[in-house]
């Protein structure tokens, strides 16, 4: 009888494991870049939660099977419903990570929609999407509709100073960065040549398809003169993803007149082997990667954060665990780049 108990209990885990295995490469890149609410739990909690859920579901199905005397007419309805919801549950990862259609995911059932809605981004109003809000213009809606997929690959917010509320939330060097899915990149560009100059500003991801690091190379770097030398310093809310790290490596190898130092508040997906390999390539290409110290956060506050006009500039107030988290990430980075 114990074989039936184990079989029913283990069955749900089979589909769960296959779903994870098939989509394991999309998780660190696409999902982590989605705009999730601040209360969305860390991805490390999901394997634990689903292990408990699958175990409970499987054992409950065994109890039903056993109490009803096996697979007979009485068990068809409850076990059939259980099998249907289990199939929908297993279908969730391919839809969510493969098709990347958040709306479709939320229709797969109650259990899957709860997690799907966590990662669902806010839909802009009709006016933001280029659609008329006036009911009288309903006939023209379909003609004038601009789909989200048609947005250019880089929608970047630029400026000289970012709002203080963004800095306090996005740059905070917490260990678990739930809800912090945008990249804020503050840069200092020093030109060394006939006419030395220094420029500064910041770039901010506007939607999941845009990465501020690549936008810097596409919008700021082309303005540079190839005959001059440049020292570039980035102060970034988190370290680059694999794709951005590869672009940084490629750019530094092609442009020997560039010197790039990247100061990061947090390490992005540092546990992943691909991410570690990408960071090592950056170092080999000459990029200096550092974890932001409390003094660096203060520098960003003074030079890149908006201050209220007509009032005395407010001093930077470090958060409680800023030094502890700096040491945590500094140790992790040293382990990766050794």
C-alpha positions in Angstrom: 0.0 0.0 0.0 2.9 2.4 0.6 3.8 2.2 -3.1 0.4 3.9 -3.9 1.0 6.5 -1.2 4.4 7.4 -2.7 3.2 7.3 -6.2 0.2 9.6 -5.7 2.4 12.0 -3.6 5.3 12.2 -6.1 3.1 12.5 -9.3 2.5 16.3 -9.1 6.3 16.9 -8.7 7.0 15.3 -12.1 5.3 18.0 -14.1 6.6 20.7 -11.8 10.2 19.5 -12.3 9.8 19.3 -16.1 8.3 22.8 -16.2 11.3 24.2 -14.3 13.8 22.3 -16.4 12.4 23.4 -19.7 12.2 27.1 -18.7 15.2 27.4 -16.4 17.1 29.7 -18.8 14.2 32.2 -19.1 13.7 32.6 -15.4 16.9 34.7 -14.6 16.5 37.0 -17.7 12.9 37.6 -18.5 11.0 37.1 -15.3 13.4 39.0 -13.1 13.0 42.1 -15.4 9.2 42.2 -15.1 7.7 45.0 -13.1 6.4 43.2 -10.0 4.7 44.6 -6.9 6.9 45.3 -3.9 5.3 42.4 -2.0 6.2 39.8 -4.6 8.3 37.2 -2.7 11.8 36.3 -3.7 12.1 33.6 -6.4 13.9 31.4 -3.8 10.6 31.0 -2.0 8.8 29.5 -5.0 10.5 26.1 -5.0 9.8 25.6 -1.3 6.2 26.8 -1.7 5.5 24.5 -4.7 7.2 21.5 -3.0 4.8 21.9 -0.1 1.8 22.5 -2.4 2.5 19.5 -4.7 3.1 17.2 -1.8 -0.2 18.2 -0.2 -2.0 17.9 -3.5 -0.6 14.5 -4.2 -1.2 13.0 -0.8 -4.8 14.4 -0.8 -5.5 12.7 -4.1 -4.2 9.4 -2.5 -6.6 9.8 0.4 -9.6 10.3 -2.0 -8.5 7.3 -4.0 -8.1 5.1 -1.0 -11.4 6.2 0.8 -13.4 5.7 -2.4 -12.0 2.2 -3.0 -9.8 2.9 -5.9 -10.6 4.0 -9.5 -14.3 3.4 -9.6 -17.4 5.3 -10.6 -17.4 7.2 -7.3 -13.8 8.4 -7.8 -14.2 9.6 -11.4 -15.5 13.1 -10.6 -13.1 14.1 -7.8 -10.0 12.5 -9.3 -11.0 13.8 -12.8 -11.3 17.4 -11.5 -8.0 16.9 -9.7 -6.3 15.6 -12.9 -7.7 18.6 -14.9 -6.4 21.2 -12.5 -3.0 19.4 -12.3 -2.8 19.5 -16.1 -3.5 23.2 -16.1 -0.9 23.7 -13.4 1.7 21.8 -15.4 0.8 23.9 -18.5 1.5 27.1 -16.7 5.4 27.3 -17.1 5.3 26.8 -20.9 2.7 29.6 -21.2 4.3 31.9 -18.7 8.0 31.6 -19.7 7.7 30.2 -23.2 4.9 32.3 -24.8 5.5 35.2 -22.4 1.8 36.1 -22.6 0.9 37.3 -19.1 -2.8 37.7 -19.9 -3.2 34.2 -21.2 -1.4 32.8 -18.1 -3.9 34.4 -15.7 -6.7 32.5 -17.4 -5.2 29.0 -16.7 -7.0 28.6 -13.4 -7.2 29.9 -9.9 -3.9 28.4 -8.6 -1.9 29.6 -11.6 -3.5 33.0 -11.9 -2.4 34.0 -8.4 1.2 33.7 -9.3 0.7 35.0 -12.8 -0.8 38.3 -11.6 2.2 38.9 -9.4 4.3 39.5 -12.4 1.6 41.1 -14.6 2.5 44.6 -15.5 0.1 47.5 -15.3 -1.7 48.1 -18.5 -1.5 51.8 -19.6 -4.6 53.8 -20.3 -6.0 54.1 -23.8 -4.5 57.5 -24.1 -1.0 56.2 -23.2 -1.3 53.5 -25.9 -2.3 56.0 -28.5 -6.1 55.2 -28.3 -8.9 57.7 -28.0 -10.7 57.7 -24.7 -13.8 59.3 -26.1 -16.6 56.8 -26.6 -17.7 58.6 -29.8 -14.4 57.6 -31.5 -14.9 53.9 -30.9 -15.0 53.2 -34.6 -11.5 54.5 -34.9 -10.1 52.5 -31.9 -8.9 49.5 -33.9 -7.4 51.7 -36.6 -5.5 53.9 -34.2 -4.5 51.2 -31.6 -0.8 51.0 -31.0 0.1 47.6 -29.6 2.7 47.2 -26.8 4.7 44.9 -29.1 5.2 47.7 -31.5 7.1 49.9 -29.1 10.7 50.6 -30.1 13.2 48.4 -28.4 14.5 51.1 -26.2 12.1 53.4 -24.2 14.5 55.2 -21.9 14.0 58.0 -19.4 17.0 60.3 -19.3 17.9 63.4 -17.3 20.4 64.9 -14.9 18.8 64.0 -11.6 16.3 61.3 -10.6 13.5 61.7 -8.0 14.6 61.0 -4.4 11.9 58.4 -3.9 13.3 56.3 -6.8 16.8 56.5 -5.4 15.7 55.4 -1.9 13.8 52.4 -3.2 15.7 51.3 -6.4 19.3 51.8 -5.1 18.8 50.3 -1.7 21.3 47.4 -1.4 18.9 44.8 0.0 19.6 41.1 -0.4 16.2 40.2 -1.8 15.2 42.8 -4.3 11.5 42.0 -4.9 9.8 44.8 -6.9 13.1 46.4 -7.9 12.9 45.5 -11.6 14.0 48.7 -13.3 17.6 49.7 -13.8 18.8 53.2 -12.8 22.2 54.1 -14.2 23.9 57.3 -13.2 27.0 58.1 -15.3 30.0 60.3 -15.3 31.8 60.7 -18.6 35.2 62.2 -18.5 36.8 63.1 -21.9 40.6 63.3 -22.1 41.9 65.0 -25.3 42.4 68.4 -26.8 39.3 69.7 -25.0 38.8 67.9 -21.7 35.3 67.8 -20.4 33.0 66.0 -18.0 29.4 65.2 -18.5 26.9 63.4 -16.3 23.3 62.2 -16.3 21.2 59.1 -15.7 19.3 56.5 -17.7 16.2 54.6 -16.4 14.5 51.5 -17.9 11.0 52.4 -19.0 9.7 48.9 -19.8 11.0 45.3 -19.6 12.5 45.3 -23.1 14.9 48.2 -22.4 18.1 47.9 -20.5 19.8 51.1 -19.4 23.3 49.7 -19.9 22.8 49.0 -23.6 20.9 52.3 -24.0 24.1 54.1 -22.8 26.1 52.6 -25.6 23.4 53.3 -28.1 22.6 56.9 -27.1 25.6 58.3 -25.2 28.6 56.5 -26.6 28.0 57.3 -30.3 28.5 61.0 -29.5 32.1 60.3 -28.4 35.1 61.0 -30.6 37.1 57.9 -31.4 40.3 59.9 -31.2 39.8 60.8 -27.6 40.1 58.8 -24.4 37.2 58.4 -22.0 36.9 57.4 -18.4 33.4 56.3 -17.7 32.0 55.6 -14.2 28.5 54.1 -13.8 26.6 54.1 -10.5 23.9 51.4 -11.1 21.1 50.1 -8.9 22.1 46.5 -9.8 24.7 44.7 -11.8 24.0 44.0 -15.5 22.2 40.9 -16.8 24.0 38.4 -19.0 23.1 40.1 -22.3 24.2 43.5 -21.0 27.4 42.1 -19.5 28.2 40.5 -22.9 27.6 43.9 -24.6 29.9 45.6 -22.1 32.6 43.1 -22.8 32.3 43.4 -26.5 32.4 47.2 -26.4 35.5 47.3 -24.2 37.3 44.9 -26.4 36.5 46.9 -29.6 37.2 50.4 -28.0 40.6 50.5 -26.4 40.2 54.2 -25.6 37.4 53.4 -23.1 37.9 52.9 -19.3 34.8 51.7 -17.6 34.2 51.4 -13.8 30.8 50.1 -12.7 29.7 50.7 -9.1 26.6 48.6 -8.3 24.2 48.6 -5.4 23.3 45.0 -5.7 24.3 41.9 -7.6 21.7 40.7 -10.1 21.2 36.9 -10.3 24.7 36.3 -9.0 24.0 32.6 -8.1 23.5 31.7 -11.7 26.6 30.1 -13.4 25.9 32.1 -16.7 25.8 35.3 -14.8 29.1 34.6 -13.0 30.8 33.7 -16.2 29.6 36.9 -17.8 30.9 39.0 -14.9 34.3 37.3 -15.2 34.4 38.1 -18.9 33.7 41.8 -18.1 36.7 41.8 -15.7 38.9 40.2 -18.3 37.9 42.9 -20.8 39.1 45.6 -18.4 35.9 46.6 -16.7 36.3 47.5 -13.0 33.3 46.1 -11.1 32.8 47.4 -7.6 30.1 47.2 -4.9 28.8 50.6 -3.8 30.0 51.7 -0.4 28.0 53.9 1.9 30.1 56.8 0.7 29.2 56.0 -2.9 25.5 56.1 -2.2 26.0 59.5 -0.6 27.9 60.7 -3.7 24.9 59.6 -5.9 22.5 61.4 -3.5 24.5 64.6 -3.7 25.1 64.6 -7.5 22.3 62.7 -9.1 19.2 63.1 -6.9 16.7 65.9 -7.2 16.7 68.4 -4.3 13.7 70.7 -3.5 14.1 74.1 -5.1 14.5 77.0 -2.7 15.4 74.8 0.2 18.6 73.7 1.7 19.8 70.4 0.3 19.0 67.5 2.6 21.8 65.3 3.8 22.0 61.7 2.9 20.6 59.4 5.6 21.9 55.8 5.2 19.5 53.0 5.9 20.0 50.7 8.8 21.7 47.7 7.1 23.6 49.6 4.4 27.1 48.7 5.7 26.1 45.1 6.4 24.6 44.6 2.9 27.7 46.2 1.3 29.9 43.7 3.0 27.6 40.8 2.0 27.7 41.7 -1.7 31.4 42.6 -1.6 32.2 39.0 -0.4 30.0 37.5 -3.1 31.6 39.5 -5.8 35.1 38.6 -4.6 34.1 34.9 -4.7 32.8 35.3 -8.3 35.8 37.2 -9.7 38.6 35.4 -7.8 
